[in-house]
């Protein structure tokens, strides 16, 4: 989708550094509602490709861009692919109850299920399991353990019984399944998402770094790739997955099914820390304000959950059903906005453990780290970054400075992509050709954006020669004169 022309300068600037992602759905598909969600605090809109048809997604993408033009600020679109979702077949009566201790068989036949067996139309599972493998049905409500198996069926003992109905989901936590990273549906959805100009593509059920590599090859740089960490295999291969990904998501829904629930908070902190160390945006998702699907206020535990993600330094927190089908989508966004703002004002925000997060071994990392230190020492009102690829800005955000980060880029696609990154205020603007022009534009944009006034100082970082991706080799302190406001 070709984007219409947009104004050079974008407003309003968020007072909050942590970003908010909201999923669109039946409760949030109109122009008025999407605009209201933006004003409530949404920076990124998620299109869940698991639900709805292509016509619906196309309409939503066009509406988001229309809102973007009106509000005058880059808005990112995140297209979340369904991935290889595993499901059992159907039952003769629609549902059955299986008892703890009984033997229940999963097989490849397409006959209607009973309380003794049901179809599992995924031959890959039978090639990956072994005796003792746990198989979880319906988000773990029913738990099975493999007793014997061959290439067409598995006889399992029921560890936790219960009611099963048609097409419930299947999880196999302690096995790496030989599944294609992208299904046929995913490939069709990916083609549509790229056509619509999605800024981020989220990959579901990533198991290994090769899954990310396959997707990036298909995407070809047209969008950034976010790997959803929701399987134990992905946690084991976390370093390799983060290295290949442009960002990661802590997808706590399936992660909380496949991992013991008591391990999820620790895994969440581990993912956030490793992503921050690598300079990759990290999003915390799933059930953050679940009660607000039907209630206008959250539980205290949910508020603490959001606050913990913010305190740990996540780039963004995400709403799913709360904004897609809930009764109070704008209220849920407003709660996230208030919680994040309050946490960011806490004296110990981001201080614990940040100093030894990573080593600045490269020139560009050292300069960006120095920019934070200089900004703190001289009480600079802003750090201004010039970037053509986004890397200079992301590097500045990784340092988590107290000063706001004004990000100037000549590419609208990069401005949108950076909307998910902690602390960045991206602006699409004309490119600069000289050092003097860069400093002049930095001061003008800082003043126009309400970040600076006469007598203030700003810290500017960029890569020279201009337009060289990934190069950050300039640090400059600029003073705002009276004639420049």
C-alpha positions in Angstrom: 0.0 0.0 0.0 1.5 3.3 -1.0 1.3 5.9 1.7 0.0 9.4 0.9 2.3 12.4 1.7 2.6 13.3 5.4 3.6 16.4 7.2 7.3 16.8 8.1 6.7 17.3 11.8 4.7 15.0 14.0 2.8 15.7 17.2 1.8 15.1 19.9 4.9 13.8 21.8 4.2 11.2 24.4 5.2 12.0 28.0 5.5 8.3 28.5 8.6 6.3 27.5 7.1 2.8 27.5 5.1 2.2 24.4 1.6 0.7 24.2 0.4 -1.9 21.7 -3.3 -2.5 21.2 -5.0 -5.3 19.2 -7.8 -4.3 16.9 -11.0 -6.3 16.6 -14.8 -6.0 16.6 -14.7 -3.6 19.6 -12.2 -1.3 18.0 -12.5 -1.3 14.2 -14.2 2.1 13.5 -12.3 5.3 12.6 -13.6 7.0 15.7 -12.6 4.2 18.0 -9.1 3.8 16.6 -8.6 7.5 16.8 -9.8 7.5 20.4 -7.4 4.6 21.2 -4.5 6.6 19.8 -5.4 9.6 22.0 -5.7 7.3 25.0 -2.1 6.3 24.4 -1.7 3.6 21.7 1.5 3.8 19.7 1.2 0.5 17.8 -1.8 -1.3 16.5 -1.8 -5.1 16.2 -3.6 -6.9 13.5 -4.2 -10.5 14.7 -4.1 -12.5 11.5 -5.7 -15.5 13.3 -9.1 -13.9 13.2 -11.1 -12.2 10.4 -10.5 -12.1 6.7 -8.2 -10.2 4.4 -10.9 -7.6 3.6 -11.2 -6.8 7.3 -7.4 -6.4 7.7 -7.2 -4.2 4.6 -9.9 -1.9 6.0 -8.2 -1.7 9.4 -4.8 -0.8 7.8 -6.3 2.0 5.7 -8.2 3.3 8.8 -4.9 3.4 10.8 -3.2 5.4 8.1 -6.1 7.8 7.9 -5.9 8.4 11.7 -2.1 8.8 11.4 -2.5 11.5 8.8 -5.0 13.4 11.0 -3.1 13.1 14.3 0.3 13.8 12.8 2.4 11.2 14.5 3.9 7.9 13.1 1.8 4.9 14.0 3.2 1.4 13.7 1.2 -1.6 12.4 2.2 -5.0 13.8 0.8 -8.0 11.8 0.8 -11.1 14.0 0.8 -14.3 12.0 -1.1 -17.3 13.4 1.7 -19.8 13.1 1.4 -23.6 13.1 -1.5 -23.9 15.6 -2.1 -27.5 16.5 -5.7 -28.7 17.2 -7.4 -32.0 17.8 -10.4 -33.1 15.6 -14.1 -33.3 16.5 -16.2 -35.5 18.7 -19.3 -37.5 17.8 -21.4 -35.5 20.3 -19.3 -32.3 20.2 -17.7 -32.9 23.6 -16.7 -35.7 25.9 -15.3 -36.1 29.5 -12.1 -38.2 30.0 -11.2 -39.5 33.4 -7.8 -39.2 35.2 -5.9 -42.5 34.9 -7.6 -43.7 31.8 -5.9 -44.4 28.5 -6.8 -41.9 25.8 -5.5 -42.3 22.2 -4.5 -39.6 19.7 -4.5 -40.9 16.1 -4.4 -39.8 12.4 -7.8 -41.2 11.5 -10.6 -38.7 10.7 -13.3 -40.6 12.5 -15.3 -38.5 15.1 -13.8 -38.8 18.6 -15.1 -40.6 21.7 -14.1 -40.6 25.4 -11.3 -43.1 24.4 -9.8 -41.5 21.3 -9.7 -38.4 19.0 -8.1 -37.4 15.8 -4.8 -35.5 16.0 -4.2 -34.5 12.3 -0.6 -33.6 12.7 1.8 -36.4 11.8 4.8 -34.3 12.8 3.9 -34.8 16.4 4.1 -38.6 16.1 7.6 -38.1 14.7 8.8 -36.0 17.6 7.3 -37.5 20.7 8.8 -40.2 22.9 7.6 -42.3 25.9 6.9 -39.9 28.7 6.3 -36.9 26.5 3.6 -34.6 27.9 0.8 -33.5 25.6 -1.5 -30.7 26.7 -5.0 -30.1 25.4 -7.2 -27.0 25.7 -4.5 -24.7 27.1 -3.3 -27.4 29.5 -6.7 -28.1 31.1 -6.3 -31.7 30.1 -2.9 -33.3 30.4 -1.7 -36.5 28.8 1.5 -38.5 29.1 2.6 -40.8 26.2 2.8 -44.5 27.1 3.4 -46.0 23.7 3.3 -44.7 20.1 4.1 -45.3 16.5 3.8 -43.1 13.3 0.0 -43.1 13.3 -1.1 -43.0 16.9 -0.1 -42.4 20.6 -1.7 -44.1 23.6 -1.6 -41.7 26.5 -2.4 -41.9 30.2 -4.6 -39.1 31.4 -2.7 -37.2 34.1 -5.4 -34.5 34.4 -8.9 -35.3 33.1 -11.8 -33.1 32.2 -14.1 -32.0 29.4 -12.9 -31.9 25.9 -14.7 -30.3 22.9 -14.1 -30.0 19.2 -10.9 -28.6 17.8 -9.2 -27.6 21.1 -5.6 -26.6 20.9 -2.6 -28.9 21.5 0.7 -28.1 23.1 3.8 -30.4 23.3 6.1 -28.6 25.6 9.1 -30.9 25.9 9.6 -31.6 22.2 10.9 -29.7 19.2 8.3 -30.3 16.5 9.5 -30.6 12.9 7.0 -28.0 11.7 7.4 -25.4 9.0 8.0 -21.9 10.4 5.2 -20.5 8.3 2.1 -22.3 7.3 0.3 -21.8 3.9 -2.1 -19.5 5.7 0.8 -17.5 7.2 2.4 -17.1 3.8 -0.8 -15.7 2.4 -1.3 -13.4 5.4 2.3 -12.3 5.1 1.9 -11.3 1.5 -1.2 -9.2 2.5 0.6 -7.6 5.5 3.5 -6.5 3.3 1.1 -5.2 0.7 -0.6 -3.1 3.4 2.7 -1.7 4.6 2.9 -3.4 8.0 5.9 -2.2 9.9 6.4 -5.3 12.1 5.7 -9.0 11.4 5.2 -11.1 14.5 6.2 -14.8 14.2 4.2 -17.2 16.3 5.5 -20.4 17.9 9.1 -19.8 17.0 11.2 -22.8 18.0 14.7 -22.2 16.6 16.7 -19.4 15.0 16.2 -21.1 11.6 12.5 -20.2 11.8 13.4 -16.5 12.0 15.9 -16.8 9.2 13.3 -18.3 6.9 10.8 -15.6 7.6 13.3 -12.8 7.2 14.3 -14.2 3.8 10.6 -14.0 2.7 10.1 -10.6 4.1 13.2 -9.2 2.4 13.6 -6.2 4.7 10.1 -4.8 3.9 9.2 -5.0 7.6 10.9 -5.7 10.9 10.6 -9.2 12.4 9.4 -9.8 15.9 9.8 -13.3 17.3 7.2 -14.4 19.9 8.8 -16.4 22.7 6.1 -18.8 23.7 7.8 -22.3 23.6 10.4 -23.9 25.9 12.5 -24.6 22.8 12.6 -20.9 22.0 13.7 -20.1 25.6 16.5 -22.6 25.2 17.6 -21.0 21.9 16.9 -17.4 23.1 20.3 -15.9 22.4 20.3 -17.1 18.8 16.7 -16.1 18.2 17.3 -12.6 19.6 20.4 -12.2 17.4 18.5 -12.9 14.2 15.3 -11.0 15.2 14.6 -7.3 15.0 12.6 -7.6 18.2 11.0 -10.2 20.5 7.7 -10.6 22.3 7.1 -12.3 25.7 4.0 -14.2 24.6 2.8 -15.4 28.0 -0.3 -17.2 26.9 1.2 -20.4 25.4 4.4 -19.9 27.4 2.3 -20.2 30.5 0.8 -23.4 29.2 4.0 -25.1 28.1 6.1 -24.0 31.0 5.2 -24.3 34.7 3.4 -21.1 35.6 5.8 -20.3 38.4 8.7 -20.1 35.9 7.0 -17.6 33.6 7.9 -14.4 35.7 11.6 -15.4 35.7 11.6 -16.2 32.0 9.9 -12.8 31.3 12.7 -11.0 33.2 15.4 -13.1 31.4 13.9 -12.2 27.9 13.6 -8.5 28.7 17.2 -8.4 30.0 18.7 -10.3 27.1 16.7 -8.2 24.5 17.8 -5.0 26.1 21.4 -6.1 26.2 21.2 -6.9 22.5 19.5 -3.6 21.7 16.4 -5.2 20.4 12.8 -4.0 21.3 10.9 -6.3 23.6 7.2 -6.4 24.1 5.4 -8.0 27.1 2.0 -9.4 26.1 -1.0 -11.5 27.1 -3.5 -11.1 30.0 -2.1 -7.9 31.2 -5.5 -6.3 32.0 -7.7 -9.4 31.4 -10.4 -8.4 33.8 -11.0 -5.2 31.8 -12.6 -7.2 29.0 -15.7 -6.9 31.1 -14.9 -4.5 33.8 -14.1 -0.7 33.7 -11.3 -1.1 36.3 -8.4 -3.6 36.6 -7.5 -5.8 39.5 -4.6 -4.7 41.7 -2.6 -7.7 40.6 -3.0 -6.7 37.0 -1.7 -3.2 37.7 1.3 -4.7 39.5 1.9 -7.0 36.4 2.0 -4.0 34.1 4.1 -2.0 36.5 6.6 -4.9 36.7 7.1 -5.0 33.0 7.6 -1.3 32.9 10.0 -1.4 35.8 12.0 -4.1 34.1 12.5 -1.8 31.1 10.3 -3.4 28.5 9.9 -1.3 25.4 6.2 -1.9 25.1 3.2 -3.6 26.9 0.4 -5.1 24.9 -3.4 -5.4 25.1 -5.1 -8.3 23.3 -8.7 -9.2 24.0 -9.0 -6.1 26.2 -8.9 -3.8 23.2 -10.1 -6.2 20.5 -13.4 -7.5 21.9 -13.6 -5.9 25.4 -16.2 -3.6 26.6 -13.7 -0.9 27.8 -10.9 -0.7 25.2 -10.0 3.0 25.7 -10.2 2.6 29.5 -7.7 -0.3 29.4 -5.3 1.8 27.3 -5.7 4.7 29.7 -4.9 2.5 32.7 -1.7 1.3 31.0 -0.8 4.9 30.2 -1.2 6.0 33.8 0.6 3.0 35.3 3.6 3.4 32.9 3.9 7.2 33.6 3.8 6.7 37.3 6.3 3.9 37.3 8.7 5.9 35.2 8.7 8.6 37.8 9.8 6.2 40.5 13.3 7.0 41.9 14.6 3.4 41.3 13.1 3.1 37.8 15.6 1.2 35.6 18.5 1.6 38.1 18.7 -1.9 39.5 21.1 -4.0 37.4 21.3 -1.6 34.5 24.9 -0.6 34.9 26.3 -4.0 34.0 23.7 -4.8 31.4 26.2 -4.9 28.5 29.7 -3.8 27.5 30.2 -0.9 25.1 32.9 -2.6 23.0 32.2 -0.9 19.7 32.8 2.7 18.8 29.1 3.4 18.0 28.0 1.8 21.4 30.6 3.8 23.3 29.5 7.1 21.7 25.9 6.4 22.4 26.7 5.5 26.1 28.7 8.7 26.3 25.7 10.7 25.0 23.6 9.5 27.9 26.3 10.4 30.4 26.9 13.8 28.9 23.1 14.5 28.8 22.9 13.6 32.5 26.0 15.7 33.4 24.9 18.9 31.6 21.2 18.4 32.3 20.4 18.4 28.6 16.7 18.7 27.7 16.9 16.1 24.9 19.1 13.7 23.0 18.6 14.1 19.2 19.5 11.2 16.9 19.7 11.3 13.1 19.1 7.9 11.5 18.4 6.4 8.1 18.1 2.8 9.2 16.9 3.2 12.8 20.0 1.7 14.4 21.3 5.0 15.8 18.0 5.6 17.5 17.6 2.1 18.8 21.1 2.2 20.2 20.3 5.4 22.1 17.1 3.8 23.5 19.1 0.8 24.7 20.9 3.1 27.1 17.6 4.1 28.7 18.6 7.8 29.3 16.5 10.1 31.4 16.3 12.8 28.7 13.8 12.2 25.9 15.1 11.0 22.6 14.1 13.0 19.5 14.6 10.8 16.4 14.9 12.4 13.0 14.7 10.3 9.9 14.1 11.0 6.2 12.2 7.7 5.9 8.5 7.4 7.0 8.8 3.6 7.1 11.6 3.9 9.7 9.7 6.6 11.7 6.8 4.2 11.9 9.0 1.2 12.8 10.6 3.1 15.6 7.2 3.9 17.2 7.4 0.7 19.2 10.8 1.5 20.8 11.2 2.8 24.3 11.6 6.6 24.7 11.8 7.5 21.0 9.9 10.4 19.5 10.3 9.7 15.8 9.8 12.4 13.2 10.0 12.1 9.5 11.9 15.1 8.2 14.0 16.1 5.2 17.5 14.7 5.1 20.5 16.8 5.9 23.7 17.3 3.8 26.1 18.9 6.2 27.1 19.0 9.9 25.9 22.6 10.3 22.5 21.7 8.8 22.2 18.8 11.1 22.8 20.9 14.2 20.5 23.6 13.0 17.7 21.2 12.4 18.2 19.5 15.7 17.7 22.7 17.6 14.7 23.8 15.5 12.9 20.4 15.9 13.7 20.3 19.7 12.1 23.7 20.1 9.1 23.0 17.8 8.5 19.8 19.7 8.3 21.5 23.0 11.5 19.8 24.3 13.7 22.8 24.4 13.7 26.6 25.0 16.2 29.4 24.9 19.2 28.6 27.1 18.7 24.9 27.0 21.3 22.4 25.7 20.8 19.3 23.6 23.1 16.3 22.8 23.2 15.3 19.1 24.4 11.9 17.8 24.6 10.8 14.2 26.6 8.8 11.7 28.9 10.6 9.3 28.9 10.3 6.2 25.2 10.9 6.4 23.0 8.1 5.3 25.5 5.4 6.3 23.4 2.7 8.0 24.6 1.6 11.4 27.3 4.2 11.8 27.2 6.4 15.0 30.4 8.3 15.2 29.4 11.9 16.1 28.5 13.4 19.5 27.9 17.2 19.7 26.5 19.5 22.4 24.3 22.3 21.0 23.1 25.4 22.9 19.7 26.9 22.0 20.0 30.7 21.5 17.3 33.3 22.0 17.1 33.9 18.3 16.4 30.2 17.7 13.1 30.0 19.6 
